[in-house]
Amino acid sequence: MQIRCKLTLEYGDEKTARIVYDSVRIDDERFVDTCLDKNRIVATITAKSPGSLLHTLNDYLACVSVAEKVVDK
């Protein structure tokens, strides 16, 4: 069984979205498929169980949070 979660993060401008996108897509590997659409980051997370999905989503959002803090500085 495969479980998917589609997450859309919208930013105030394309530059901020690009910086966050470039920072987090490095870790995508096989669990997260990330694309940039103007000022939005769209991430599709795939997992084999709900627990695994939550773990991957938590890790991904933690990386996004760090990237956003760097942009704000």
Secondary structure, DSSP 8 states (H G I E B T S, - for coil): --EEEEEEEE-SSHHHHHHHHHHHGGG-TTTEEEEEETTEEEEEEEESSHHHHHHHHHHHHHHHHHHHHHHH-
